[in-house]
Amino acid sequence: YHRARGKNRDAWCYWQSEPGVWLDRWREASAPAELAQALASLPKDVYMVEATPQFLALYWGERGDSSDLERVATFLKQHA
């Protein structure tokens, strides 16, 4: 846990079904353009990103290098 999310934050959850393909809980590729671009910037072994009004979670294999870790940190900072 790093910090609480800001006020009026929406809730969403996306899974990476295959490299570069992010699907919502209905298995539809429906991410808003800005979020879709941010999801595309994540390392390939990130397989789920979930946001609630309280927290932001990112699940990944942790197999990358320091640049992958930096991309994860940037995503979390932008969406927390």
N, CA, C and O atoms as a GROMACS GRO file, in nm:
protein
  320
    1TYR      N    1   0.085  -0.118   0.000
    1TYR     CA    2   0.000   0.000   0.000
    1TYR      C    3   0.089   0.123   0.000
    1TYR      O    4   0.175   0.139   0.087
    2HIS      N    5   0.068   0.208  -0.097
    2HIS     CA    6   0.152   0.328  -0.107
    2HIS      C    7   0.077   0.452  -0.060
    2HIS      O    8   0.126   0.526   0.026
    3ARG      N    9  -0.041   0.475  -0.114
    3ARG     CA   10  -0.122   0.590  -0.074
    3ARG      C   11  -0.264   0.570  -0.125
    3ARG      O   12  -0.289   0.490  -0.215
    4ALA      N   13  -0.354   0.643  -0.066
    4ALA     CA   14  -0.494   0.636  -0.110
    4ALA      C   15  -0.510   0.702  -0.246
    4ALA      O   16  -0.432   0.790  -0.282
    5ARG      N   17  -0.610   0.660  -0.321
    5ARG     CA   18  -0.639   0.724  -0.449
    5ARG      C   19  -0.708   0.857  -0.423
    5ARG      O   20  -0.766   0.878  -0.317
    6GLY      N   21  -0.703   0.945  -0.521
    6GLY     CA   22  -0.768   1.075  -0.509
    6GLY      C   23  -0.919   1.064  -0.511
    6GLY      O   24  -0.974   0.956  -0.534
    7LYS      N   25  -0.985   1.173  -0.486
    7LYS     CA   26  -1.132   1.174  -0.484
    7LYS      C   27  -1.188   1.154  -0.624
    7LYS      O   28  -1.124   1.184  -0.725
    8ASN      N   29  -1.310   1.101  -0.627
    8ASN     CA   30  -1.385   1.080  -0.752
    8ASN      C   31  -1.310   0.993  -0.853
    8ASN      O   32  -1.315   1.020  -0.973
    9ARG      N   33  -1.243   0.892  -0.806
    9ARG     CA   34  -1.174   0.800  -0.896
    9ARG      C   35  -1.269   0.688  -0.935
    9ARG      O   36  -1.343   0.636  -0.852
   10ASP      N   37  -1.265   0.651  -1.061
   10ASP     CA   38  -1.350   0.544  -1.109
   10ASP      C   39  -1.290   0.407  -1.075
   10ASP      O   40  -1.175   0.396  -1.035
   11ALA      N   41  -1.370   0.304  -1.093
   11ALA     CA   42  -1.326   0.166  -1.068
   11ALA      C   43  -1.324   0.091  -1.202
   11ALA      O   44  -1.416   0.104  -1.282
   12TRP      N   45  -1.220   0.014  -1.223
   12TRP     CA   46  -1.208  -0.066  -1.343
   12TRP      C   47  -1.110  -0.180  -1.321
   12TRP      O   48  -1.033  -0.179  -1.225
   13CYS      N   49  -1.114  -0.278  -1.409
   13CYS     CA   50  -1.024  -0.392  -1.402
   13CYS      C   51  -0.998  -0.440  -1.544
   13CYS      O   52  -1.092  -0.460  -1.621
   14TYR      N   53  -0.871  -0.459  -1.579
   14TYR     CA   54  -0.835  -0.507  -1.711
   14TYR      C   55  -0.734  -0.620  -1.699
   14TYR      O   56  -0.642  -0.614  -1.618
   15TRP      N   57  -0.753  -0.723  -1.782
   15TRP     CA   58  -0.664  -0.838  -1.791
   15TRP      C   59  -0.595  -0.836  -1.926
   15TRP      O   60  -0.655  -0.797  -2.026
   16GLN      N   61  -0.469  -0.876  -1.929
   16GLN     CA   62  -0.398  -0.888  -2.056
   16GLN      C   63  -0.413  -1.034  -2.102
   16GLN      O   64  -0.343  -1.122  -2.051
   17SER      N   65  -0.502  -1.058  -2.196
   17SER     CA   66  -0.531  -1.195  -2.241
   17SER      C   67  -0.418  -1.252  -2.327
   17SER      O   68  -0.394  -1.373  -2.326
   18GLU      N   69  -0.352  -1.166  -2.399
   18GLU     CA   70  -0.233  -1.200  -2.478
   18GLU      C   71  -0.154  -1.070  -2.491
   18GLU      O   72  -0.210  -0.963  -2.469
   19PRO      N   73  -0.028  -1.077  -2.527
   19PRO     CA   74   0.052  -0.954  -2.530
   19PRO      C   75  -0.016  -0.842  -2.609
   19PRO      O   76  -0.045  -0.855  -2.728
   20GLY      N   77  -0.039  -0.731  -2.539
   20GLY     CA   78  -0.097  -0.613  -2.601
   20GLY      C   79  -0.248  -0.609  -2.610
   20GLY      O   80  -0.304  -0.512  -2.660
   21VAL      N   81  -0.316  -0.713  -2.563
   21VAL     CA   82  -0.463  -0.719  -2.569
   21VAL      C   83  -0.518  -0.712  -2.428
   21VAL      O   84  -0.508  -0.808  -2.352
   22TRP      N   85  -0.577  -0.597  -2.392
   22TRP     CA   86  -0.632  -0.574  -2.259
   22TRP      C   87  -0.784  -0.581  -2.264
   22TRP      O   88  -0.847  -0.509  -2.341
   23LEU      N   89  -0.841  -0.668  -2.182
   23LEU     CA   90  -0.985  -0.691  -2.180
   23LEU      C   91  -1.043  -0.656  -2.043
   23LEU      O   92  -0.977  -0.674  -1.941
   24ASP      N   93  -1.168  -0.607  -2.043
   24ASP     CA   94  -1.236  -0.579  -1.917
   24ASP      C   95  -1.300  -0.707  -1.863
   24ASP      O   96  -1.278  -0.815  -1.917
   25ARG      N   97  -1.379  -0.694  -1.757
   25ARG     CA   98  -1.437  -0.814  -1.695
   25ARG      C   99  -1.539  -0.883  -1.783
   25ARG      O  100  -1.574  -0.999  -1.758
   26TRP      N  101  -1.588  -0.817  -1.887
   26TRP     CA  102  -1.679  -0.879  -1.983
   26TRP      C  103  -1.603  -0.930  -2.105
   26TRP      O  104  -1.663  -0.969  -2.205
   27ARG      N  105  -1.471  -0.929  -2.096
   27ARG     CA  106  -1.381  -0.974  -2.201
   27ARG      C  107  -1.396  -0.892  -2.329
   27ARG      O  108  -1.392  -0.944  -2.441
   28GLU      N  109  -1.414  -0.761  -2.308
   28GLU     CA  110  -1.422  -0.667  -2.419
   28GLU      C  111  -1.304  -0.571  -2.412
   28GLU      O  112  -1.261  -0.532  -2.303
   29ALA      N  113  -1.253  -0.534  -2.526
   29ALA     CA  114  -1.143  -0.436  -2.533
   29ALA      C  115  -1.204  -0.297  -2.532
   29ALA      O  116  -1.217  -0.233  -2.636
   30SER      N  117  -1.241  -0.250  -2.414
   30SER     CA  118  -1.319  -0.126  -2.405
   30SER      C  119  -1.251  -0.016  -2.323
   30SER      O  120  -1.318   0.076  -2.277
   31ALA      N  121  -1.121  -0.026  -2.303
   31ALA     CA  122  -1.052   0.076  -2.224
   31ALA      C  123  -1.056   0.210  -2.296
   31ALA      O  124  -1.039   0.215  -2.418
   32PRO      N  125  -1.079   0.320  -2.222
   32PRO     CA  126  -1.071   0.452  -2.284
   32PRO      C  127  -0.932   0.472  -2.348
   32PRO      O  128  -0.835   0.411  -2.304
   33ALA      N  129  -0.925   0.554  -2.450
   33ALA     CA  130  -0.801   0.570  -2.527
   33ALA      C  131  -0.680   0.602  -2.439
   33ALA      O  132  -0.573   0.543  -2.458
   34GLU      N  133  -0.696   0.694  -2.344
   34GLU     CA  134  -0.583   0.731  -2.258
   34GLU      C  135  -0.537   0.613  -2.172
   34GLU      O  136  -0.417   0.590  -2.158
   35LEU      N  137  -0.631   0.540  -2.116
   35LEU     CA  138  -0.596   0.424  -2.034
   35LEU      C  139  -0.538   0.313  -2.121
   35LEU      O  140  -0.443   0.246  -2.080
   36ALA      N  141  -0.594   0.291  -2.239
   36ALA     CA  142  -0.542   0.188  -2.330
   36ALA      C  143  -0.396   0.216  -2.365
   36ALA      O  144  -0.315   0.124  -2.372
   37GLN      N  145  -0.363   0.342  -2.387
   37GLN     CA  146  -0.225   0.379  -2.417
   37GLN      C  147  -0.135   0.352  -2.297
   37GLN      O  148  -0.023   0.304  -2.313
   38ALA      N  149  -0.183   0.384  -2.177
   38ALA     CA  150  -0.105   0.359  -2.056
   38ALA      C  151  -0.086   0.209  -2.033
   38ALA      O  152   0.023   0.166  -1.995
   39LEU      N  153  -0.190   0.130  -2.055
   39LEU     CA  154  -0.178  -0.015  -2.040
   39LEU      C  155  -0.078  -0.072  -2.140
   39LEU      O  156  -0.002  -0.163  -2.106
   40ALA      N  157  -0.076  -0.018  -2.260
   40ALA     CA  158   0.018  -0.065  -2.363
   40ALA      C  159   0.163  -0.035  -2.325
   40ALA      O  160   0.254  -0.101  -2.375
   41SER      N  161   0.185   0.062  -2.238
   41SER     CA  162   0.321   0.098  -2.198
   41SER      C  163   0.378   0.006  -2.091
   41SER      O  164   0.497   0.011  -2.061
   42LEU      N  165   0.294  -0.078  -2.032
   42LEU     CA  166   0.338  -0.165  -1.923
   42LEU      C  167   0.422  -0.281  -1.975
   42LEU      O  168   0.410  -0.318  -2.092
   43PRO      N  169   0.508  -0.340  -1.890
   43PRO     CA  170   0.585  -0.457  -1.931
   43PRO      C  171   0.494  -0.572  -1.975
   43PRO      O  172   0.378  -0.579  -1.932
   44LYS      N  173   0.544  -0.660  -2.059
   44LYS     CA  174   0.464  -0.768  -2.114
   44LYS      C  175   0.416  -0.868  -2.010
   44LYS      O  176   0.315  -0.936  -2.032
   45ASP      N  177   0.485  -0.880  -1.896
   45ASP     CA  178   0.442  -0.978  -1.797
   45ASP      C  179   0.345  -0.922  -1.693
   45ASP      O  180   0.315  -0.990  -1.595
   46VAL      N  181   0.295  -0.800  -1.714
   46VAL     CA  182   0.184  -0.748  -1.632
   46VAL      C  183   0.059  -0.814  -1.688
   46VAL      O  184   0.029  -0.801  -1.806
   47TYR      N  185  -0.015  -0.885  -1.603
   47TYR     CA  186  -0.131  -0.957  -1.654
   47TYR      C  187  -0.264  -0.904  -1.603
   47TYR      O  188  -0.369  -0.942  -1.655
   48MET      N  189  -0.264  -0.817  -1.501
   48MET     CA  190  -0.389  -0.759  -1.454
   48MET      C  191  -0.362  -0.626  -1.386
   48MET      O  192  -0.263  -0.609  -1.315
   49VAL      N  193  -0.454  -0.530  -1.408
   49VAL     CA  194  -0.450  -0.401  -1.340
   49VAL      C  195  -0.592  -0.375  -1.292
   49VAL      O  196  -0.688  -0.385  -1.369
   50GLU      N  197  -0.605  -0.341  -1.164
   50GLU     CA  198  -0.736  -0.319  -1.104
   50GLU      C  199  -0.736  -0.189  -1.026
   50GLU      O  200  -0.643  -0.160  -0.951
   51ALA      N  201  -0.841  -0.110  -1.043
   51ALA     CA  202  -0.856   0.015  -0.969
   51ALA      C  203  -0.991   0.014  -0.899
   51ALA      O  204  -1.094  -0.020  -0.959
   52THR      N  205  -0.990   0.053  -0.773
   52THR     CA  206  -1.112   0.074  -0.696
   52THR      C  207  -1.103   0.216  -0.641
   52THR      O  208  -0.999   0.280  -0.655
   53PRO      N  209  -1.209   0.266  -0.580
   53PRO     CA  210  -1.197   0.400  -0.519
   53PRO      C  211  -1.089   0.406  -0.410
   53PRO      O  212  -1.038   0.514  -0.380
   54GLN      N  213  -1.054   0.291  -0.351
   54GLN     CA  214  -0.957   0.290  -0.242
   54GLN      C  215  -0.813   0.261  -0.286
   54GLN      O  216  -0.720   0.315  -0.227
   55PHE      N  217  -0.794   0.177  -0.388
   55PHE     CA  218  -0.658   0.136  -0.422
   55PHE      C  219  -0.642   0.109  -0.571
   55PHE      O  220  -0.739   0.101  -0.646
   56LEU      N  221  -0.515   0.094  -0.609
   56LEU     CA  222  -0.477   0.056  -0.744
   56LEU      C  223  -0.382  -0.062  -0.730
   56LEU      O  224  -0.283  -0.054  -0.658
   57ALA      N  225  -0.412  -0.172  -0.798
   57ALA     CA  226  -0.329  -0.293  -0.790
   57ALA      C  227  -0.281  -0.332  -0.928
   57ALA      O  228  -0.353  -0.316  -1.027
   58LEU      N  229  -0.160  -0.383  -0.934
   58LEU     CA  230  -0.101  -0.427  -1.058
   58LEU      C  231  -0.036  -0.562  -1.031
   58LEU      O  232   0.043  -0.575  -0.937
   59TYR      N  233  -0.068  -0.662  -1.112
   59TYR     CA  234  -0.015  -0.797  -1.094
   59TYR      C  235   0.077  -0.829  -1.211
   59TYR      O  236   0.040  -0.812  -1.327
   60TRP      N  237   0.198  -0.875  -1.178
   60TRP     CA  238   0.294  -0.904  -1.284
   60TRP      C  239   0.395  -1.008  -1.239
   60TRP      O  240   0.404  -1.039  -1.120
   61GLY      N  241   0.470  -1.062  -1.335
   61GLY     CA  242   0.565  -1.169  -1.308
   61GLY      C  243   0.698  -1.124  -1.251
   61GLY      O  244   0.777  -1.208  -1.209
   62GLU      N  245   0.724  -0.994  -1.248
   62GLU     CA  246   0.847  -0.937  -1.192
   62GLU      C  247   0.973  -0.995  -1.255
   62GLU      O  248   1.071  -1.023  -1.186
   63ARG      N  249   0.971  -1.014  -1.386
   63ARG     CA  250   1.085  -1.074  -1.454
   63ARG      C  251   1.166  -0.973  -1.534
   63ARG      O  252   1.262  -1.011  -1.602
   64GLY      N  253   1.130  -0.848  -1.528
   64GLY     CA  254   1.197  -0.749  -1.610
   64GLY      C  255   1.320  -0.690  -1.545
   64GLY      O  256   1.369  -0.740  -1.443
   65ASP      N  257   1.368  -0.585  -1.605
   65ASP     CA  258   1.483  -0.513  -1.551
   65ASP      C  259   1.437  -0.382  -1.489
   65ASP      O  260   1.318  -0.360  -1.469
   66SER      N  261   1.531  -0.295  -1.459
   66SER     CA  262   1.497  -0.170  -1.391
   66SER      C  263   1.408  -0.079  -1.476
   66SER      O  264   1.327  -0.004  -1.422
   67SER      N  265   1.421  -0.085  -1.608
   67SER     CA  266   1.335  -0.003  -1.693
   67SER      C  267   1.189  -0.051  -1.685
   67SER      O  268   1.098   0.031  -1.691
   68ASP      N  269   1.168  -0.182  -1.671
   68ASP     CA  270   1.032  -0.234  -1.654
   68ASP      C  271   0.973  -0.188  -1.522
   68ASP      O  272   0.856  -0.151  -1.514
   69LEU      N  273   1.054  -0.189  -1.418
   69LEU     CA  274   1.009  -0.143  -1.287
   69LEU      C  275   0.973   0.006  -1.292
   69LEU      O  276   0.876   0.048  -1.230
   70GLU      N  277   1.050   0.083  -1.365
   70GLU     CA  278   1.021   0.226  -1.380
   70GLU      C  279   0.889   0.248  -1.453
   70GLU      O  280   0.813   0.338  -1.416
   71ARG      N  281   0.861   0.169  -1.555
   71ARG     CA  282   0.733   0.181  -1.627
   71ARG      C  283   0.615   0.146  -1.536
   71ARG      O  284   0.511   0.211  -1.542
   72VAL      N  285   0.631   0.045  -1.451
   72VAL     CA  286   0.526   0.010  -1.355
   72VAL      C  287   0.505   0.125  -1.257
   72VAL      O  288   0.392   0.163  -1.230
   73ALA      N  289   0.613   0.180  -1.204
   73ALA     CA  290   0.603   0.290  -1.108
   73ALA      C  291   0.536   0.412  -1.171
   73ALA      O  292   0.454   0.478  -1.107
   74THR      N  293   0.570   0.442  -1.294
   74THR     CA  294   0.509   0.556  -1.364
   74THR      C  295   0.359   0.535  -1.380
   74THR      O  296   0.281   0.627  -1.357
   75PHE      N  297   0.319   0.415  -1.419
   75PHE     CA  298   0.176   0.385  -1.434
   75PHE      C  299   0.103   0.403  -1.301
   75PHE      O  300  -0.004   0.464  -1.296
   76LEU      N  301   0.160   0.350  -1.194
   76LEU     CA  302   0.095   0.360  -1.063
   76LEU      C  303   0.083   0.505  -1.018
   76LEU      O  304  -0.020   0.545  -0.964
   77LYS      N  305   0.186   0.584  -1.040
   77LYS     CA  306   0.181   0.726  -1.002
   77LYS      C  307   0.075   0.802  -1.081
   77LYS      O  308   0.004   0.886  -1.026
   78GLN      N  309   0.063   0.772  -1.209
   78GLN     CA  310  -0.033   0.842  -1.294
   78GLN      C  311  -0.177   0.810  -1.260
   78GLN      O  312  -0.266   0.893  -1.278
   79HIS      N  313  -0.203   0.690  -1.211
   79HIS     CA  314  -0.341   0.645  -1.191
   79HIS      C  315  -0.382   0.631  -1.046
   79HIS      O  316  -0.496   0.592  -1.018
   80ALA      N  317  -0.294   0.661  -0.953
   80ALA     CA  318  -0.329   0.650  -0.810
   80ALA      C  319  -0.410   0.770  -0.766
   80ALA      O  320  -0.448   0.779  -0.649
   0.00000   0.00000   0.00000
